[in-house]
Amino acid sequence: MKRFHRDLLACSTLLLMLLGLAGVLLRQGPDRMQALPALLIGLALLLQSTWSWRRRRRAILRALRDPGERSAASECPDEPR
């Protein structure tokens, strides 16, 4: 069930960015500003997801390299909900 929610969030982020980009491209003049929040929020969600993914991967790699130092469960942060 967690994987479904994560995949749904990933798809919704992409769709939000596409919607914002389409809004920017299809509107003219000052109306383009109305589409920027969707584009910026989608970009921020994508960057946050990438950052947390890299942090999790780094923690797992660190746990694999130093198995005697700490347990993998305490080293790897929880997945976002």
C-alpha positions in Angstrom: 0.0 0.0 0.0 2.9 2.4 0.7 4.3 1.8 -2.7 0.9 2.6 -4.3 0.8 6.0 -2.5 4.4 6.7 -3.4 3.8 5.9 -7.1 0.6 8.0 -7.0 2.5 11.0 -5.6 5.2 10.6 -8.2 2.6 10.6 -11.0 0.7 13.5 -9.5 3.9 15.5 -9.3 4.6 15.0 -13.0 1.0 15.8 -13.9 1.1 19.0 -11.8 4.3 20.1 -13.6 2.8 19.3 -17.0 -0.3 21.2 -16.2 1.7 24.2 -15.0 3.9 24.1 -18.1 0.8 23.9 -20.4 -0.8 26.8 -18.6 2.4 28.9 -19.0 2.6 28.0 -22.7 -1.1 28.4 -23.6 -1.8 31.6 -21.7 -0.7 35.1 -22.8 0.4 38.2 -21.0 -0.2 38.5 -17.3 -2.4 35.4 -17.2 0.7 33.3 -17.4 1.5 34.2 -13.7 -1.6 32.2 -12.7 0.0 28.9 -13.9 3.4 29.5 -12.1 2.3 28.2 -8.7 1.4 24.8 -10.1 4.7 24.6 -11.9 6.8 25.7 -8.9 5.0 23.4 -6.5 5.5 20.4 -8.8 9.2 21.3 -9.2 9.6 21.6 -5.4 7.9 18.2 -4.9 10.2 16.6 -7.5 13.3 18.1 -5.9 12.3 17.1 -2.4 11.6 13.5 -3.6 15.0 13.3 -5.3 16.7 14.7 -2.2 15.1 12.2 0.1 15.8 9.3 -2.3 19.5 10.2 -2.4 19.6 10.5 1.4 18.0 7.0 1.8 20.4 5.5 -0.8 23.4 7.1 0.9 22.3 5.8 4.3 21.8 2.2 3.0 25.2 2.3 1.3 26.8 3.5 4.5 25.1 0.7 6.4 26.4 -1.9 3.9 29.9 -0.6 4.1 30.1 -0.5 8.0 27.9 -3.5 9.1 29.5 -3.8 12.5 29.3 -0.1 13.4 25.6 0.4 13.4 22.5 -1.6 12.5 20.8 -0.9 9.1 17.5 -0.2 10.8 18.8 2.7 12.8 20.8 4.1 9.9 18.1 4.1 7.3 15.5 6.8 7.8 11.8 6.0 7.5 10.2 6.4 4.1 7.9 9.4 3.7 4.2 8.8 4.3 
